[in-house]
Amino acid sequence: MNETFNSNLAQYIESFLQQKRAFGFKYESNIRYLINFDAMCMVSFPKETTLTREMAMSWGKAYSDEGKEGFSRRMSSIRELARYMTRNDIPAFVIPRNCGKCPNRRYVPHIFTENELTLIFEAVDALYADHNYPTNHLVAPVLLRLLYAGGLRPYEGRLLKRKDIDLEKGTIFIPESKRYRDRIIVMDSSMLELCRKYDIAVRRVMPNSDYFFPSNGKNSEAYGRHWVRDILSRCLNNAGLTEIAGNPPRPYDFRHTFATHTLYRWLEEGRDLENCVPYLSAYMGHERFEHTYYYIHLVPELFSQLPPEISARFSVLIPEVER
């Protein structure tokens, strides 16, 4: 993505981005908001040298096709820019926090069944290349399986660099992920073999890309975040999985499913969950163990199988999730 800024605020935006990245934030999805804001300033406020209330008001006009969450993210990006400016003694109007704030809501993830996963993977294997996405049919089957098999966050898989995956040892290095926590993922033999075959095939199409899952960009860039969501939606439709109760499945739900299926397997194997959960927590890159215990509450059948003394303690740690 072109990160050239041309308004009178360009120097502040560039410095703001430099600081974010110096602190370990990739800040990828928010760049487009800053680019669009810079373009608006160029057209509507060409003489302004600081971020004024009028500029913020103009930026705060909601688009007709914009959802609440998109509007909130757009406001947040410019709010953070203004705060950066004020911290550096540059006058700037800070958009109030309640402007664009989305109400807190508890999202209940969809945990895929074994049958649903089979149907989704059959559907993704049937995809074909098109002129817009020449690697579409190669990337999607491997990426979706990797999200599930490795418990990756969607952006971790989508932005995976070739240099960070070792196809000899079968390891994936996830650098500076959420909360600056590096971690290493170990693939099982079937996932490793799939990645090896995929790598040979995709290098014939995109030999010079830095990304393991390159798109059709002129620099063989990574796919955008909406592409993964659209691929999953297409697979669900093609697989006939259109009547799923609850929230529509998201790519992130592969990660949720990985965690719950792992806990199920450990219970069936008779393992001590209290001793095993810290390993799962580290593997998934969770900041606290409580974030991993959360998955026990996603599936009532799993929670009911815990010994009473353990389930009582987990009940205190994690509030019950309504289904």
N, C-alpha and C positions, 0 to 999 in steps of 0.2 A: 504494500500500500504506500502510495506517495505521501510523504510526511512534510511536504513543503508548505510553509505558512507565509502569507504575504501581507497581512494587515499590520496596523501599527502595534498590535499586541503580539506579533510573531515572536519577538525575543522572549516574552514572558511565557508563552506557550511552550517554546522549545526548552527553556530552562526548567519549566515545570515537569516536562516529560523526562528530562535528564535526571532530575531528582528522584522521580518515581522509579526509574530503572536502576538508579544507584542503590535504592533501598530494596531492590529485588523484585519489584512489581513488573510484570511483562506489559501490562496496560494496553493490551492489544485491541480488545473490543471497544474501548473508549476513544481510541484515536480518531475514528470517523466522526465522532461528535465534535471533537476539537477542530477537525478539518472543516466541517460544515459551519461551525461557529465562526471560524476565521473567514470563511467565504462570505458569510452574512455581514460581518464587520466591514469587509472590503466594499460591499455593495451599498449597504445602508448607513454605515457610520465610518466613512473613509478618513475623517479628520480626527476621530477620537483616539486618544493615546492611553486611555485607561478603560477599565470595565465599568460602565455607568449603569445606573438603574434602568435607563431607557433601553440599553442594549439587552439587559437581562429580561426586561418585559417583552421585548420583541422576540427573544429566543424562547420565551416561555409560552408562546402561542402553540396550542396543541394542534397536531396534524389530524386531518379527518380520519386517516387510516391507522392512527397510532394508538397502541394499547397503553394501559396505565403503567405497566412495568417499563415499557420503552420510554415513556415520557419521564418516569422517575430517574432512569439511568441517564437520560439526556440532561436533566437538570443537575444531577449529581456531579457530572463531569465539569460543568462550568462553575458550580459551587466550589469544588475543590480547587479549580484554577484561581478563583477569586481569593480563597483563603491563602493560597500560596503567595499571591501578590501582596496581601495585607501583612503576612508574616515577614515580608521583605520590604516593608514600609512603602509599598506602592498603593495608592488609593484605588479601591475597587469595591463595587457593590456585591455583597455576598447574598445570593439567593436564599431566602429563609428556608429552614429545614422542612417546614410543613408544605412547601410548594413542591408538588410532585411526589410527595411521600405516599408510598403504597401501604395500605393497611396490612398489618401482620396477619398471615393466614397459614395454617398448618397444612402442608401438602403431604398427602399419604401416597407414597410411591406404589407403583404397580410391581409386584413380584411375579416375574414370568414363571409359568409352569414349564416342566420339561417338554410337554407337547407344544406349547406356544413357541419355545425356543427352536424346536425342530422345524416348525412351520416357517418361522421367520428366516432361519438360515437356508431353508430350501428356496424361499422366495428371493433372498439376496443373491444366492448362487445363480439364479435365472436372469439377473440383470444383464444388460448389454451395453456396450460402449455407444456413445453418440458424439456428434461433432462438438458439442459444448464441453463434454467431460470425457476425453479419450481414455482416462484411467478409471472411469466410473466402475466398470465391471470387475476390475482387478482390486481396487481399494476397498470397496464396500464389504465384500464377504470377509476379508481379513480384519478390517477395522472393527466391525460389529462383534466378531468373535473375540477379538482381543479385549474389547471393553468388558465383555462378560468374563472371559477366562482369566484376565489379569486384574479385574476390579478397578480399572482405570477411570478417572474422571474423563468425560468426553473430550475436553480440550487437551488433556494429557496425551491421549491417543492421536488425536487429529494433528497436533503440533509436534509429534515425535520426530526427532532428527535422526538421520541415518547414522551419525557418529555415536548416538546414544544407545543403539541396539546392537548387541554382540550376537551375531548369528552362529558363532562357534560355541560359545559358552551357554547361550540361551538366556541371556540377561538383558534387561531394559533399565537404563538409568533415567530416572525422572528428576531433572534438576530444578531446584528452586520452585517447587510446587507450592501449594497453599501453605501459608504461614512459613515460607522459606525453608521447608523441610525437604531435603533431598532424600530419595529412597531408591532402592533397586528392586525390580520385579523379576522373578524367575519364571520362565515359561515351562510348561510341561512339554513332553516330547512331541505330541501331536501338534500343538500350537507352534512349536519351534520349526517343525518340518513344513508346516503351512507357510510360515513367514519366509523360510528359505526359498521355497518355490515361487512365492509371490515376488520376492526381491529380484530374482532373475528375470521374471516376466516384466515387471514395471520398469526396470532399468533399460529395457529395450525401447520403451516409449519415452521415458523421462530420465535419461542417463545422468544429467548434471544437477538434479535437484538436491538440496540439502535436506529435504523432508522425506521421511519414509513413506508417507502417503501424499504424494504430490498431485496437484490438480492440473488444470490446463493453463495456468497463468504464464505470462511470457517469461517469468523467472522460475517456472515450475514451483509455484508457491503452494502452501497448504490450502486445503479446502476451508471455506468459511463455516462458522458454527451452525448456520441454518441448513447447510447441506446435509449434515448428519441427521438432523431432525426430519428433513424432507425424505431422505432415504428410508428411515425407519417407518415413516408414515406410508410410503409407497409399498414397503414390504408387508406391513400389516394389512393393507387393502388387498394386495395380491394374494396374501395367505388366507383371506377371508376372516381375519380377526378384527371385525368392525363393531362387534357388540360386546366389548369388554367393559365390565362394570367399574365405576369409580373414575378417577382421572385418566385421561388418555396417556398411554405409555410414552415415556421420553427416553432419549438415549441414556440419560443418567440412571435410569432404572436398571440398566444392565449391571451397573456397579452395586446397586441395592440388592439385586438378585444374587450376584456373586457372594455378597456377605452372608445373606440368609441361607443360601445353599451350602456354604462352607460350614456354618454353625449347625445346620441339619446333619451334615455328614459327620461332624465331630461327635454329635450326640449318638448317632447310630453306631459309631466306632467305640463308644464308651469312654471318650476322652473327657478330661476335667476341663470344663469351659472356663473356669476361673483362672486356670493356668494358661489356656490356649488363647483367650481373647487378647492379651497384650501382643502376641505375635501377629494376630490379624490386624490389630490396630496399627502396628508399625508398618505392616505390608501395605495397608491402604493409605498410609500417610495421615492418620488422624492425629489431631493435636492432643486429645485427651481420650482415655479409655471409655469415658461415658458416651462419646460419639459412636463407639463400636457397640456398646451395650444397647444402644438405641434399636439396633436391628432385631434384637430379641423380642421387642414389643411389636414389630411389624407383622408378625405371624403368631396368632394366639396359640396355635398347635405347638409351636416351638417353646413358647413361654411355659405352657402347661407341663412340659416334659422335664423342666428343671427341678432339682431337689428343692424342697420348701425353703431351706435356709439360704440358698442362693437366690431363688426367685424373690424372696422377701427383700433382700438387699438391693437387687436390681430394680425392684419397684420403687424404692426410695430414690435411687439415682436418676431414673428416667420416668417422666410422667407417661401414663398410659396414652396410647395413640388411638383415637376413635376411628373405627372403620365403617 
